[in-house]
Amino acid sequence: MLGDDEKTKMKEDNSEDKKETQTPRKGGKVKFTVTPVHLEDVAGPSDRPQNGEINQVCTSDNTEDEASCDNESLTQNSITRILSSKFKDFKKYRENEKDEKTSNDPNSPQDKQKSPLLVSKRTRTAKPPPPAGKKRPDLIREESDLSDQLTTADKVGTVVETSNKPQKYVTIAMQDWYPGDGQGDTITSAQSSITRLLSKKFRGFRKYVVESEQFAPEERPEVLKPMKRLVTTYEGLDYEINENSLFQEYQNSLEYKNIQWQWLSRWIVMFLIGFCTALVAVGVEMSVDYIVHYKFLALQTLTDECTDSQTPGCLAIPLVVWVVINCFCVVLGSALVTYLEPMATGSGIPQVKCYLNGIKMPGLMTIRALLAKAVGVVMSICGGLACGKEGPMIHSGAIVAAGISQGRARRCGRRYDPRIFKFLRSDHERRDFVSAGAAAGVAAAFGAPIGGVLFSLEEGASFWNQMLTWRMLFASMTATFSVNIILSAIHGNAADLSNPGLVSFGQFTDITYDTIEFPIFILMAVFGGLTGALFVRMNYHLSIFRRKFVRKKWLKVLEAVVIAAVSAVTAYFLVYTWHGCKDSLEKKDIHDDMGVKLFCDYAEKNEFSVIFFKSPEGSLKGMLHDENFEPGTLALLAVYFYFLTCWTYGLSVSSGVFIPCLLTGAAWGRLVGQGLHRLIPHLVQANNVSKYALIGAACQLGGIVRMTISLTVIIIECTGDITFGLPIMFTLLITKWTADFFNAGIYDMHIMLGGLPFLSWEAPPLCYNVKARHVMARRVVTLNSLEKVGTMIDMLKDRKKRHSGFPVVEAIDGEKVKPKTYGKLIGFMLRSQLTYLLREKGLSFSNGVATPKPFSLQDFMDAKSRNLPVESMLTDEERECVLDLKPFMNPSPFSVAEIASLPKVFTLFRGLGLRHLIVVNDDNEVKGIITRKDLAKYRTIDKKGKLNVVELDMKEW
């Protein structure tokens, strides 16, 4: 403990140190002045250091002295921060100390409850002022300006790190850190050339100040405004088990045979998911094959007749027929998606990712969505749009899985509920089955069961366990073999098993690669990443345009029809104007008889017609294996599919990007291979050009969707050859790194553009100093364990209290609840559960007590309604009756201490799949609540090597 004399001497030394003249170092080096830290303001007498331990100034030009000062500064900063967060009565202690000292200081401001922290100032050589209109943040002010506003108790200095290394250090001061608690904090962190400091703070925080000439405030990247919105209408799925009295009674009634039946039922459901997904895939495949075959057969016949007759103007007839067929098919497909179920738009992969992330997506897993998705993708492909059926198959598999696992349906005013799998109707069980359905969709589309499991892991599932992996592999294998058997039977030999999926890349036999070709593969990967990033950027601006100007439903259908007509006219123009011909008798195993002999000899076909007059999967197979395409044809095909795919994705149709992206990459990859063959024929032989087409296809698709592990395995399983596993994986990694440097993938971009509360894998960086109390919602609506019926009804009908969950609290020891808390936490109730108790089962009133009618645990778990659609016809006496919530509430909800860090909160919330996380103090009193939106609104943007974190605006759409 310091005596009065020693304190006086210490303060005099400090005042002398502060008056020391500061001069910039030579060469523009920075000198730091450390303001003394008076720990009597933040710690008790027993924790005060001895004299001379804190009062130091780093003024030496010697590198060794500066390094030693750094170590002491780090130690001092750690001590200050630990002491400031150690004592739970720190707030009260600070206020008492401040009152005692400010009362004797006539210059101290009496009307301020909190004062800004004194931040160490960085001195540098003079530099010109910022341009007009550019104002630097005034968070770090001049020391003289702050000295006039601070009392002795408020002058808490912070130590700034110094080093002779070429790093950029940042001093961050946080005011109004936690509104109402009077606490503050000062942080020091390093800034590198790759990582830019967070541009925004969290709730109630002020902006970070970057004290660096390299990163001036006017140079900070701005996030595009449409991606700064977060839709509040979406809710989270409830994966938490409600262990109430009903659940305990149900568990006590179970026997071993019930456990066995549950185990067997899950495997039965997985088999049904795989088989039914295969049926949907076969139905889509056969529909596309027959319609496309007869469509192009008619066009081929008309074109060949006009060519033989040489009638003037006759060639306009095939063009008109082509446009009419395309427009008719697209009108049906777009109207079905637009008017029947808008959730069937696109590939469905972003929506499935959000569902597996824990977001409730109304209409996503319904029969209407399955009908619109399956029929819509058939019409889109037959309408000539640049799309594929592989992406929609993933969504279709997820819908099949969600429907089968629930074992019920409600349509036409009737409810079909056999209750066979009634114990599988919880959200966490349904999530596992949807993951398996997505994997089965990939397996059915590509004939890649392992790739399907990895796709669900990499792109979809947010929660994983070992047993789920086995079940998903079983569902994927079932889907693959079911598709194989059914298609083989349709093609004439069920025992042949030569059709493992809807897509086949063909066999790459007698094709090898050399290590000297890896530099070429690297350049192709970089090119794929650049074109993928450009694709995403262009599609982003198209999506913004559509959200602004194409809002009405009839406009969405009209836009799809216009693109269908443009695709037909462009394709016909390329076929008509390009006179490149191919031998129609060559590669009969790859090309069918489709194609026209326009301006070609009898045994030849037009090159463009060979690609356009067949399904996208057939065109891809020909592009990968046919060596006789002209370079001009390949270049035009790459440009055609690239821009048309970008224009098509985002339309109000059911479509995917897998096959068009593969076609684009295969075209420019084969063009690269042909160029290398002409330049270095001894290294790249003519029969080895196909490997460049395969690498190009993988790079182009990877640059757009940013898949690595799953795409590598899918391509290996589609080719049936593991030879190219290493170069494909290698190039996909480089492609992803290159494209991620500029923007996110196409699926993540649409998720952010839609404002969905999607939680990433990790919390935002540099946020361990952010606590749960800083991000929680403080306006919490609570219930008592014995609550009046009228109070609950009024609360549920109040539009200002649209909460989906309510903590159940009680006062501590019958005393009044402490200020700024809501009472001791004893349970939790969901809005849907309260609504079920009040409406579905009704209440009987006697002796001032309201009692619900008897119901089972399954009825309580099936509660989905959030609203009270009709006015309750209750008398005043009945409204005053009390309902006991203890038998129905969750007695052990997840909670977290208010001092827990944001990464810990984020890990708990995402890892456990929570919908609500209650914030409590040391006495288990409710201080606030954290929901998905409270965490999702802090989004990390990694763009051009600069890290940026933004806080999204909450919008109700």
ChimeraX attribute file (.defattr): number of C-alpha atoms within 10 A of each C-alpha:
attribute: neighborCount
match mode: 1-to-1
recipient: residues
	/A:1	12
	/A:2	14
	/A:3	8
	/A:4	9
	/A:5	8
	/A:6	13
	/A:7	12
	/A:8	12
	/A:9	12
	/A:10	19
	/A:11	14
	/A:12	11
	/A:13	15
	/A:14	17
	/A:15	13
	/A:16	10
	/A:17	17
	/A:18	14
	/A:19	8
	/A:20	11
	/A:21	6
	/A:22	13
	/A:23	12
	/A:24	15
	/A:25	13
	/A:26	10
	/A:27	8
	/A:28	11
	/A:29	12
	/A:30	14
	/A:31	20
	/A:32	19
	/A:33	22
	/A:34	23
	/A:35	25
	/A:36	23
	/A:37	21
	/A:38	21
	/A:39	19
	/A:40	15
	/A:41	22
	/A:42	24
	/A:43	18
	/A:44	14
	/A:45	12
	/A:46	9
	/A:47	12
	/A:48	16
	/A:49	14
	/A:50	10
	/A:51	14
	/A:52	9
	/A:53	10
	/A:54	19
	/A:55	16
	/A:56	19
	/A:57	18
	/A:58	19
	/A:59	16
	/A:60	11
	/A:61	12
	/A:62	8
	/A:63	11
	/A:64	11
	/A:65	12
	/A:66	19
	/A:67	16
	/A:68	13
	/A:69	22
	/A:70	18
	/A:71	13
	/A:72	17
	/A:73	22
	/A:74	17
	/A:75	13
	/A:76	18
	/A:77	21
	/A:78	14
	/A:79	12
	/A:80	23
	/A:81	15
	/A:82	11
	/A:83	16
	/A:84	20
	/A:85	15
	/A:86	12
	/A:87	13
	/A:88	10
	/A:89	9
	/A:90	20
	/A:91	15
	/A:92	12
	/A:93	15
	/A:94	19
	/A:95	15
	/A:96	13
	/A:97	15
	/A:98	16
	/A:99	12
	/A:100	11
	/A:101	14
	/A:102	19
	/A:103	11
	/A:104	10
	/A:105	12
	/A:106	9
	/A:107	12
	/A:108	17
	/A:109	15
	/A:110	11
	/A:111	6
	/A:112	8
	/A:113	10
	/A:114	18
	/A:115	18
	/A:116	19
	/A:117	21
	/A:118	21
	/A:119	26
	/A:120	22
	/A:121	19
	/A:122	18
	/A:123	16
	/A:124	17
	/A:125	12
	/A:126	8
	/A:127	7
	/A:128	5
	/A:129	9
	/A:130	12
	/A:131	8
	/A:132	6
	/A:133	6
	/A:134	10
	/A:135	11
	/A:136	14
	/A:137	13
	/A:138	9
	/A:139	17
	/A:140	23
	/A:141	13
	/A:142	14
	/A:143	13
	/A:144	8
	/A:145	9
	/A:146	17
	/A:147	13
	/A:148	11
	/A:149	15
	/A:150	20
	/A:151	20
	/A:152	14
	/A:153	20
	/A:154	22
	/A:155	21
	/A:156	23
	/A:157	19
	/A:158	29
	/A:159	30
	/A:160	27
	/A:161	21
	/A:162	21
	/A:163	14
	/A:164	10
	/A:165	6
	/A:166	7
	/A:167	13
	/A:168	18
	/A:169	18
	/A:170	20
	/A:171	23
	/A:172	20
	/A:173	24
	/A:174	22
	/A:175	21
	/A:176	18
	/A:177	21
	/A:178	17
	/A:179	14
	/A:180	10
	/A:181	13
	/A:182	17
	/A:183	18
	/A:184	16
	/A:185	19
	/A:186	21
	/A:187	16
	/A:188	16
	/A:189	13
	/A:190	13
	/A:191	17
	/A:192	12
	/A:193	11
	/A:194	12
	/A:195	15
	/A:196	20
	/A:197	22
	/A:198	21
	/A:199	19
	/A:200	16
	/A:201	18
	/A:202	19
	/A:203	19
	/A:204	14
	/A:205	16
	/A:206	18
	/A:207	18
	/A:208	20
	/A:209	23
	/A:210	24
	/A:211	18
	/A:212	15
	/A:213	9
	/A:214	10
	/A:215	16
	/A:216	13
	/A:217	19
	/A:218	12
	/A:219	8
	/A:220	14
	/A:221	15
	/A:222	10
	/A:223	13
	/A:224	8
	/A:225	10
	/A:226	15
	/A:227	19
	/A:228	20
	/A:229	20
	/A:230	26
	/A:231	18
	/A:232	16
	/A:233	13
	/A:234	18
	/A:235	19
	/A:236	22
	/A:237	22
	/A:238	18
	/A:239	17
	/A:240	17
	/A:241	14
	/A:242	20
	/A:243	17
	/A:244	18
	/A:245	16
	/A:246	18
	/A:247	20
	/A:248	12
	/A:249	13
	/A:250	12
	/A:251	11
	/A:252	9
	/A:253	9
	/A:254	10
	/A:255	9
	/A:256	8
	/A:257	9
	/A:258	11
	/A:259	11
	/A:260	10
	/A:261	11
	/A:262	15
	/A:263	11
	/A:264	11
	/A:265	17
	/A:266	17
	/A:267	16
	/A:268	14
	/A:269	21
	/A:270	25
	/A:271	20
	/A:272	19
	/A:273	34
	/A:274	33
	/A:275	24
	/A:276	22
	/A:277	35
	/A:278	30
	/A:279	17
	/A:280	19
	/A:281	28
	/A:282	22
	/A:283	14
	/A:284	20
	/A:285	18
	/A:286	15
	/A:287	16
	/A:288	20
	/A:289	17
	/A:290	11
	/A:291	17
	/A:292	21
	/A:293	16
	/A:294	11
	/A:295	19
	/A:296	21
	/A:297	18
	/A:298	14
	/A:299	20
	/A:300	21
	/A:301	14
	/A:302	19
	/A:303	22
	/A:304	18
	/A:305	14
	/A:306	19
	/A:307	17
	/A:308	10
	/A:309	10
	/A:310	11
	/A:311	10
	/A:312	8
	/A:313	8
	/A:314	15
	/A:315	18
	/A:316	14
	/A:317	13
	/A:318	19
	/A:319	19
	/A:320	14
	/A:321	16
	/A:322	24
	/A:323	21
	/A:324	17
	/A:325	18
	/A:326	27
	/A:327	26
	/A:328	15
	/A:329	20
	/A:330	31
	/A:331	23
	/A:332	18
	/A:333	28
	/A:334	30
	/A:335	22
	/A:336	26
	/A:337	27
	/A:338	22
	/A:339	13
	/A:340	14
	/A:341	20
	/A:342	22
	/A:343	24
	/A:344	32
	/A:345	26
	/A:346	27
	/A:347	30
	/A:348	23
	/A:349	22
	/A:350	20
	/A:351	24
	/A:352	26
	/A:353	23
	/A:354	22
	/A:355	24
	/A:356	24
	/A:357	23
	/A:358	28
	/A:359	22
	/A:360	18
	/A:361	18
	/A:362	11
	/A:363	13
	/A:364	22
	/A:365	23
	/A:366	17
	/A:367	18
	/A:368	18
	/A:369	23
	/A:370	24
	/A:371	17
	/A:372	27
	/A:373	31
	/A:374	23
	/A:375	19
	/A:376	32
	/A:377	34
	/A:378	27
	/A:379	28
	/A:380	29
	/A:381	26
	/A:382	29
	/A:383	32
	/A:384	27
	/A:385	30
	/A:386	28
	/A:387	30
	/A:388	24
	/A:389	30
	/A:390	25
	/A:391	24
	/A:392	30
	/A:393	34
	/A:394	30
	/A:395	32
	/A:396	31
	/A:397	33
	/A:398	29
	/A:399	26
	/A:400	27
	/A:401	29
	/A:402	25
	/A:403	19
	/A:404	18
	/A:405	28
	/A:406	22
	/A:407	17
	/A:408	16
	/A:409	14
	/A:410	10
	/A:411	8
	/A:412	5
	/A:413	5
	/A:414	8
	/A:415	10
	/A:416	10
	/A:417	13
	/A:418	11
	/A:419	13
	/A:420	12
	/A:421	18
	/A:422	17
	/A:423	15
	/A:424	19
	/A:425	19
	/A:426	19
	/A:427	18
	/A:428	19
	/A:429	16
	/A:430	20
	/A:431	25
	/A:432	22
	/A:433	31
	/A:434	31
	/A:435	32
	/A:436	31
	/A:437	34
	/A:438	38
	/A:439	34
	/A:440	42
	/A:441	35
	/A:442	33
	/A:443	38
	/A:444	37
	/A:445	29
	/A:446	22
	/A:447	28
	/A:448	30
	/A:449	31
	/A:450	21
	/A:451	27
	/A:452	33
	/A:453	30
	/A:454	25
	/A:455	24
	/A:456	27
	/A:457	19
	/A:458	15
	/A:459	19
	/A:460	23
	/A:461	24
	/A:462	23
	/A:463	18
	/A:464	12
	/A:465	8
	/A:466	7
	/A:467	8
	/A:468	15
	/A:469	18
	/A:470	14
	/A:471	21
	/A:472	31
	/A:473	23
	/A:474	22
	/A:475	32
	/A:476	35
	/A:477	25
	/A:478	25
	/A:479	36
	/A:480	29
	/A:481	22
	/A:482	24
	/A:483	30
	/A:484	24
	/A:485	20
	/A:486	20
	/A:487	23
	/A:488	18
	/A:489	15
	/A:490	11
	/A:491	12
	/A:492	10
	/A:493	13
	/A:494	15
	/A:495	11
	/A:496	13
	/A:497	16
	/A:498	13
	/A:499	20
	/A:500	26
	/A:501	26
	/A:502	23
	/A:503	23
	/A:504	20
	/A:505	21
	/A:506	17
	/A:507	14
	/A:508	18
	/A:509	11
	/A:510	7
	/A:511	14
	/A:512	10
	/A:513	15
	/A:514	8
	/A:515	9
	/A:516	9
	/A:517	12
	/A:518	14
	/A:519	10
	/A:520	14
	/A:521	22
	/A:522	19
	/A:523	14
	/A:524	24
	/A:525	30
	/A:526	23
	/A:527	20
	/A:528	32
	/A:529	31
	/A:530	21
	/A:531	22
	/A:532	32
	/A:533	27
	/A:534	18
	/A:535	21
	/A:536	24
	/A:537	19
	/A:538	14
	/A:539	22
	/A:540	19
	/A:541	11
	/A:542	18
	/A:543	19
	/A:544	14
	/A:545	12
	/A:546	16
	/A:547	12
	/A:548	9
	/A:549	10
	/A:550	16
	/A:551	11
	/A:552	10
	/A:553	14
	/A:554	13
	/A:555	14
	/A:556	19
	/A:557	24
	/A:558	18
	/A:559	18
	/A:560	26
	/A:561	24
	/A:562	14
	/A:563	22
	/A:564	28
	/A:565	24
	/A:566	18
	/A:567	22
	/A:568	23
	/A:569	16
	/A:570	12
	/A:571	21
	/A:572	21
	/A:573	13
	/A:574	19
	/A:575	22
	/A:576	15
	/A:577	11
	/A:578	17
	/A:579	17
	/A:580	18
	/A:581	23
	/A:582	21
	/A:583	15
	/A:584	22
	/A:585	13
	/A:586	13
	/A:587	13
	/A:588	9
	/A:589	9
	/A:590	16
	/A:591	19
	/A:592	15
	/A:593	14
	/A:594	19
	/A:595	28
	/A:596	27
	/A:597	24
	/A:598	25
	/A:599	18
	/A:600	17
	/A:601	13
	/A:602	10
	/A:603	12
	/A:604	19
	/A:605	24
	/A:606	24
	/A:607	27
	/A:608	27
	/A:609	23
	/A:610	24
	/A:611	22
	/A:612	21
	/A:613	24
	/A:614	23
	/A:615	19
	/A:616	25
	/A:617	19
	/A:618	20
	/A:619	19
	/A:620	26
	/A:621	20
	/A:622	23
	/A:623	29
	/A:624	28
	/A:625	23
	/A:626	16
	/A:627	17
	/A:628	14
	/A:629	19
	/A:630	14
	/A:631	16
	/A:632	12
	/A:633	17
	/A:634	22
	/A:635	16
	/A:636	16
	/A:637	21
	/A:638	21
	/A:639	14
	/A:640	17
	/A:641	22
	/A:642	22
	/A:643	15
	/A:644	18
	/A:645	24
	/A:646	22
	/A:647	19
	/A:648	23
	/A:649	23
	/A:650	21
	/A:651	20
	/A:652	27
	/A:653	33
	/A:654	34
	/A:655	33
	/A:656	29
	/A:657	24
	/A:658	21
	/A:659	23
	/A:660	27
	/A:661	31
	/A:662	27
	/A:663	31
	/A:664	28
	/A:665	31
	/A:666	33
	/A:667	29
	/A:668	25
	/A:669	31
	/A:670	30
	/A:671	24
	/A:672	19
	/A:673	23
	/A:674	26
	/A:675	15
	/A:676	19
	/A:677	18
	/A:678	12
	/A:679	11
	/A:680	11
	/A:681	12
	/A:682	10
	/A:683	14
	/A:684	20
	/A:685	15
	/A:686	16
	/A:687	13
	/A:688	22
	/A:689	24
	/A:690	22
	/A:691	21
	/A:692	27
	/A:693	27
	/A:694	26
	/A:695	26
	/A:696	33
	/A:697	30
	/A:698	29
	/A:699	37
	/A:700	34
	/A:701	28
	/A:702	30
	/A:703	35
	/A:704	28
	/A:705	24
	/A:706	27
	/A:707	21
	/A:708	24
	/A:709	17
	/A:710	21
	/A:711	23
	/A:712	25
	/A:713	22
	/A:714	22
	/A:715	25
	/A:716	19
	/A:717	22
	/A:718	19
	/A:719	19
	/A:720	16
	/A:721	14
	/A:722	13
	/A:723	15
	/A:724	20
	/A:725	14
	/A:726	11
	/A:727	18
	/A:728	26
	/A:729	21
	/A:730	17
	/A:731	27
	/A:732	31
	/A:733	23
	/A:734	24
	/A:735	33
	/A:736	27
	/A:737	16
	/A:738	22
	/A:739	29
	/A:740	22
	/A:741	16
	/A:742	20
	/A:743	19
	/A:744	24
	/A:745	23
	/A:746	22
	/A:747	20
	/A:748	19
	/A:749	18
	/A:750	20
	/A:751	19
	/A:752	19
	/A:753	19
	/A:754	17
	/A:755	23
	/A:756	23
	/A:757	28
	/A:758	24
	/A:759	22
	/A:760	15
	/A:761	12
	/A:762	12
	/A:763	21
	/A:764	21
	/A:765	14
	/A:766	12
	/A:767	14
	/A:768	13
	/A:769	15
	/A:770	17
	/A:771	19
	/A:772	26
	/A:773	26
	/A:774	21
	/A:775	22
	/A:776	21
	/A:777	18
	/A:778	17
	/A:779	11
	/A:780	20
	/A:781	17
	/A:782	18
	/A:783	22
	/A:784	20
	/A:785	20
	/A:786	16
	/A:787	17
	/A:788	20
	/A:789	21
	/A:790	19
	/A:791	14
	/A:792	17
	/A:793	18
	/A:794	11
	/A:795	16
	/A:796	21
	/A:797	14
	/A:798	11
	/A:799	9
	/A:800	8
	/A:801	13
	/A:802	14
	/A:803	15
	/A:804	18
	/A:805	20
	/A:806	21
	/A:807	27
	/A:808	26
	/A:809	21
	/A:810	21
	/A:811	15
	/A:812	15
	/A:813	8
	/A:814	7
	/A:815	9
	/A:816	10
	/A:817	15
	/A:818	12
	/A:819	8
	/A:820	12
	/A:821	16
	/A:822	24
	/A:823	26
	/A:824	22
	/A:825	26
	/A:826	20
	/A:827	24
	/A:828	26
	/A:829	22
	/A:830	20
	/A:831	19
	/A:832	21
	/A:833	22
	/A:834	24
	/A:835	21
	/A:836	23
	/A:837	21
	/A:838	20
	/A:839	18
	/A:840	17
	/A:841	16
	/A:842	14
	/A:843	17
	/A:844	12
	/A:845	15
	/A:846	10
	/A:847	7
	/A:848	14
	/A:849	17
	/A:850	22
	/A:851	18
	/A:852	17
	/A:853	11
	/A:854	7
	/A:855	11
	/A:856	11
	/A:857	16
	/A:858	16
	/A:859	12
	/A:860	19
	/A:861	19
	/A:862	15
	/A:863	17
	/A:864	13
	/A:865	15
	/A:866	17
	/A:867	15
	/A:868	16
	/A:869	9
	/A:870	7
	/A:871	8
	/A:872	12
	/A:873	8
	/A:874	11
	/A:875	9
	/A:876	9
	/A:877	10
	/A:878	19
	/A:879	19
	/A:880	17
	/A:881	21
	/A:882	20
	/A:883	22
	/A:884	17
	/A:885	19
	/A:886	18
	/A:887	13
	/A:888	21
	/A:889	25
	/A:890	23
	/A:891	18
	/A:892	14
	/A:893	20
	/A:894	18
	/A:895	19
	/A:896	21
	/A:897	20
	/A:898	22
	/A:899	17
	/A:900	16
	/A:901	18
	/A:902	23
	/A:903	20
	/A:904	15
	/A:905	23
	/A:906	21
	/A:907	14
	/A:908	16
	/A:909	20
	/A:910	21
	/A:911	13
	/A:912	14
	/A:913	21
	/A:914	20
	/A:915	22
	/A:916	24
	/A:917	20
	/A:918	26
	/A:919	26
	/A:920	24
	/A:921	17
	/A:922	10
	/A:923	11
	/A:924	19
	/A:925	24
	/A:926	28
	/A:927	24
	/A:928	25
	/A:929	26
	/A:930	24
	/A:931	20
	/A:932	25
	/A:933	22
	/A:934	17
	/A:935	24
	/A:936	20
	/A:937	25
	/A:938	24
	/A:939	21
	/A:940	18
	/A:941	18
	/A:942	18
	/A:943	19
	/A:944	15
	/A:945	14
	/A:946	18
	/A:947	18
	/A:948	22
	/A:949	21
	/A:950	20
	/A:951	20
	/A:952	19
	/A:953	15
	/A:954	16
	/A:955	12
	/A:956	9
	/A:957	9
